[in-house]
Amino acid sequence: MNRFPRAVLFVLLAALLPACSHNDAGTYQGYVEGEFVYLGSSQAGKLSQLSVARGQTVGASASLFALESDDETHALAQAQQQLAAARAQLADIQTGKRVPEVDVNRAQLAEAIANARKASLQLTRDQAQYSAGGIAKAQLDDSRANADSTAAQVRELTSQVNVARLPARSQQIVQQQAQVAAADAAVAQAQWKLDQKRVAAPAAGLVYDTLYREGEWVPAGSPIVQLLPPQNIKVRFFVPETIVGQLTPDRRVAIHCDGCAADIPARITYVSSEAEYTPPVIYSNESRAKLVFMVEAHPSSADATKLHPGQPVSVVLQ
């Protein structure tokens, strides 16, 4: 927050005090103060665009400035591609093998079933021949072994076809889901860094000053635009200890300033609980109080634009 130098303000009050010493009771000298909002980027970079000028009034969400963002744009594109790859891999392991791969397993199973049927028929014939004494027992044993082998192959390939239709193991799916979450977080981080290169006004207000020019390098966190929203304009004035007990927040006051067409209504928003000694420069023969208390009052946002930081004013209690 930027504050008008206190010493300068006391000098202003000293100059104004003689003029107000004969004012009506309940009138006190003060000054306007602005609580500035300093807007910058969390990222460093070259200032590529300054969309506002000093003295300009902007609305909420109006674009203020932009920093060079080529690196951040490329980083976001890379993160998005990595996220797409992670999601595709997750979808792949969740759906099992591809259709062509499953078709290969089915063809192998069909071939095995045909071979098993052929071996079973051959075994039946050999058993009949062996019973009739037409073949040796060794040939029957070979036929029986071949039938058992082809039947086992059918069972194996049937299991492979069933497994090919299943997704990956749950542990693999959980691991890949974590990869997708990490890639998603990387995209969010890259998007945030890119968004930080463009800053908009958080509220409507006056562009009090601009602190960099286009083409200059701006360190991270350095303010570029000094904004003064109307709700951040307030009046400070000082009252003696004999009066401070009568003041409470929300009490109405009237602000008078040179050049104002009419007094500006305001409400007290803060009464200091600590006393301050008035410097000797503002003593006068008619001022006996050595202790003063600071009081702050806020006008409405519509009236605040009539006031300017550092401007001396008179405050009348109501």
C-alpha positions in Angstrom: 0.0 0.0 0.0 1.4 3.4 -1.0 0.9 6.1 1.6 1.2 9.8 1.3 4.3 10.9 3.3 3.2 11.7 6.9 5.7 14.5 7.3 4.4 16.3 4.2 0.8 15.8 5.4 1.5 17.4 8.7 3.0 20.4 7.0 -0.1 20.7 4.9 -2.2 20.5 8.0 -0.1 23.1 9.6 -0.6 25.4 6.7 -4.4 24.8 6.8 -4.9 25.1 10.5 -4.9 28.9 10.7 -7.6 29.0 8.1 -9.8 26.5 9.9 -9.2 27.7 13.5 -12.4 29.8 13.2 -14.5 27.0 11.5 -17.6 25.6 13.1 -17.1 23.1 15.9 -16.8 19.5 14.6 -14.7 20.4 11.5 -11.3 18.8 11.2 -8.5 18.8 8.7 -7.5 15.7 6.8 -6.2 14.3 3.6 -7.1 11.8 1.0 -5.2 8.5 0.9 -5.3 5.7 -1.7 -4.6 2.1 -1.1 -3.0 1.1 -4.4 -3.1 -2.4 -5.9 0.2 -3.3 -7.5 -0.3 -5.8 -10.3 2.5 -8.0 -11.6 3.1 -11.5 -12.8 4.4 -14.4 -10.8 6.5 -15.3 -13.8 9.4 -13.4 -15.3 9.5 -12.3 -18.9 9.7 -9.5 -21.5 6.8 -7.1 -21.5 5.2 -7.7 -24.9 2.0 -5.8 -24.5 0.9 -2.9 -22.2 -2.8 -2.4 -22.8 -3.4 0.6 -20.5 -1.9 4.0 -20.0 -1.5 6.1 -16.9 -4.6 8.0 -16.0 -6.9 5.6 -17.8 -10.0 4.2 -16.1 -10.5 0.5 -16.7 -13.3 -1.9 -15.9 -13.1 -5.2 -14.0 -11.4 -8.0 -15.9 -10.0 -5.5 -18.5 -6.7 -6.7 -20.0 -3.7 -4.8 -18.4 -0.6 -6.3 -19.8 1.0 -9.5 -21.2 4.5 -11.0 -21.0 6.2 -13.0 -23.7 4.9 -16.6 -23.4 6.4 -18.7 -26.2 8.1 -21.1 -23.7 4.9 -21.5 -21.6 2.8 -22.2 -24.8 5.1 -24.9 -25.9 5.3 -26.4 -22.4 1.5 -26.6 -22.3 1.3 -28.3 -25.7 3.8 -30.9 -24.6 1.9 -31.5 -21.4 -1.3 -31.9 -23.3 0.2 -34.5 -25.6 1.6 -36.5 -22.7 -1.8 -36.5 -21.1 -3.4 -37.7 -24.3 -0.8 -40.6 -24.5 -1.4 -41.6 -20.9 -5.2 -41.6 -21.4 -4.9 -43.7 -24.6 -2.7 -46.2 -22.8 -5.2 -46.5 -19.9 -8.0 -47.1 -22.4 -6.0 -49.8 -24.1 -5.2 -51.8 -21.0 -8.8 -51.5 -19.8 -10.2 -53.1 -23.0 -7.9 -56.1 -23.4 -6.2 -57.1 -26.7 -7.2 -55.5 -30.0 -9.8 -57.3 -32.2 -7.2 -58.6 -34.7 -5.1 -60.1 -31.9 -8.2 -61.9 -30.5 -9.1 -63.1 -34.1 -5.6 -64.7 -34.3 -6.2 -66.6 -31.0 -9.6 -67.7 -32.2 -8.2 -69.1 -35.5 -5.5 -71.0 -33.6 -8.3 -72.4 -31.3 -10.3 -73.5 -34.4 -7.3 -75.3 -35.8 -6.6 -77.0 -32.4 -10.2 -78.2 -32.2 -10.0 -79.7 -35.7 -6.8 -81.5 -34.8 -8.3 -82.7 -31.5 -11.3 -84.1 -33.4 -9.1 -85.8 -35.9 -7.0 -87.3 -33.1 -10.1 -88.5 -31.3 -11.4 -90.3 -34.4 -8.0 -91.9 -35.0 -7.9 -93.1 -31.4 -11.3 -94.7 -31.8 -10.2 -96.6 -34.9 -7.0 -97.7 -33.3 -8.8 -99.0 -30.3 -11.0 -101.1 -32.6 -8.0 -102.4 -34.6 -6.1 -103.2 -31.4 -9.1 -105.2 -30.1 -9.1 -107.2 -33.4 -5.3 -107.7 -33.2 -4.7 -105.6 -36.2 -2.2 -103.1 -34.6 0.4 -103.2 -31.9 -0.1 -101.7 -28.5 2.6 -99.1 -29.1 0.6 -97.7 -32.0 -2.5 -97.5 -29.8 -0.5 -95.7 -27.1 0.7 -93.1 -29.7 -2.9 -92.5 -30.8 -4.0 -92.0 -27.2 -1.1 -89.6 -26.4 -1.9 -87.6 -29.6 -5.5 -87.3 -28.6 -4.6 -86.2 -25.1 -2.1 -83.6 -26.5 -4.6 -82.1 -28.9 -7.3 -81.9 -26.3 -4.9 -80.1 -23.9 -4.0 -77.6 -26.7 -7.7 -76.9 -27.2 -8.1 -76.1 -23.5 -5.0 -73.9 -23.6 -6.1 -71.8 -26.6 -9.6 -71.5 -25.2 -8.1 -70.0 -22.0 -6.0 -67.6 -24.2 -9.1 -66.4 -26.1 -10.9 -65.8 -22.8 -7.9 -63.9 -21.3 -7.5 -61.8 -24.4 -11.0 -60.4 -23.8 -10.1 -59.3 -20.3 -8.6 -55.9 -19.3 -5.1 -55.7 -17.7 -4.7 -56.6 -14.0 -6.1 -54.2 -11.5 -2.6 -53.2 -10.3 -1.6 -52.2 -13.8 -4.8 -50.2 -14.3 -4.3 -48.4 -10.9 -0.7 -47.6 -11.9 -1.8 -46.2 -15.3 -4.5 -44.1 -13.7 -1.9 -42.5 -11.5 0.1 -41.7 -14.6 -3.0 -40.0 -16.1 -3.5 -38.0 -12.9 0.1 -36.9 -12.9 -0.1 -35.8 -16.6 -3.4 -34.0 -15.9 -1.7 -32.1 -13.0 1.2 -31.2 -15.4 -1.3 -29.7 -17.9 -2.9 -27.7 -15.1 0.5 -26.4 -14.0 1.5 -25.5 -17.5 -1.8 -23.7 -18.1 -1.5 -21.8 -14.9 2.0 -20.6 -15.8 0.7 -19.5 -19.2 -2.2 -17.7 -17.7 0.2 -15.8 -15.4 1.7 -14.2 -18.4 -1.5 -12.2 -19.0 -3.0 -10.1 -16.2 -6.4 -8.5 -16.0 -7.8 -5.9 -13.6 -9.2 -7.5 -10.5 -11.6 -4.6 -10.1 -12.6 -1.4 -11.9 -10.4 1.5 -11.1 -7.9 4.2 -12.2 -4.6 3.2 -13.7 -2.5 5.4 -11.4 0.8 4.6 -13.0 2.6 2.1 -15.2 6.1 1.1 -14.1 7.5 -0.7 -17.2 7.5 -0.1 -20.9 7.0 -2.6 -23.7 10.2 -4.6 -24.5 11.6 -4.3 -21.0 12.4 -7.4 -19.0 10.2 -7.8 -15.9 11.4 -9.9 -13.0 9.0 -12.3 -11.4 6.7 -10.5 -8.9 7.6 -7.0 -10.0 4.6 -4.7 -10.3 3.8 -3.4 -13.7 0.5 -1.5 -13.2 -0.4 0.6 -10.2 -4.2 0.4 -9.9 -6.5 2.5 -7.6 -10.0 1.1 -7.3 -12.5 3.7 -6.1 -13.4 1.6 -3.0 -9.7 1.9 -1.9 -9.9 5.7 -1.6 -10.4 7.0 1.9 -10.0 10.1 4.0 -7.8 10.4 7.1 -8.3 13.1 9.6 -7.2 13.6 13.2 -9.4 14.5 16.2 -8.4 15.5 19.8 -8.8 13.1 22.7 -11.9 15.0 23.9 -13.8 14.0 20.7 -12.6 10.5 19.9 -14.9 8.9 22.4 -17.9 10.2 20.5 -16.8 8.6 17.2 -17.9 5.1 16.2 -17.6 3.2 12.9 -20.5 4.0 10.5 -21.0 7.5 11.7 -21.7 9.9 8.9 -19.3 12.7 8.0 -19.2 15.3 5.2 -16.0 15.9 3.2 -15.3 19.3 1.8 -12.5 19.9 -0.7 -11.5 22.8 -2.8 -13.0 22.5 -6.3 -15.7 20.1 -5.2 -19.2 21.2 -6.3 -20.7 19.9 -3.0 -19.6 18.2 0.1 -19.1 14.5 -0.3 -20.8 12.2 2.2 -18.8 9.4 3.9 -18.9 7.0 6.8 -16.3 6.5 9.4 -14.7 3.0 9.0 -11.9 3.1 11.5 -11.0 4.9 14.7 -7.5 4.5 16.0 -7.1 3.1 19.5 -3.7 4.7 19.9 -3.0 8.4 20.5 -0.4 10.3 18.6 1.5 13.5 19.6 0.8 16.4 17.3 4.2 17.7 16.0 4.9 21.3 17.1 4.6 22.5 13.5 0.8 22.4 13.8 0.4 24.0 17.3 -1.6 27.2 17.5 -2.7 29.5 20.2 -6.3 28.1 20.0 -5.2 24.4 19.9 -4.5 23.0 23.4 -4.8 19.3 22.7 -1.4 17.5 22.5 -2.9 14.2 21.7 -4.8 13.3 18.5 -6.4 10.2 17.2 -6.4 9.1 13.6 -9.8 8.5 12.0 -10.6 7.0 8.6 -13.7 7.5 6.5 -14.7 6.0 3.2 -17.0 7.8 0.7 -19.1 5.7 -1.7 -17.4 4.4 -4.8 -19.2 6.8 -7.0 -18.1 9.8 -4.9 -14.6 8.5 -4.3 -13.5 9.3 -7.9 -13.9 13.0 -7.0 -11.0 12.8 -4.6 -7.3 12.4 -5.2 -4.6 10.9 -3.0 -2.7 13.6 -1.1 -5.5 16.1 -1.5 -6.2 18.2 1.7 -9.8 18.2 2.8 -12.0 19.3 5.7 -14.2 16.8 7.5 -17.4 17.8 9.3 -18.9 15.4 11.8 -22.6 14.8 11.5 
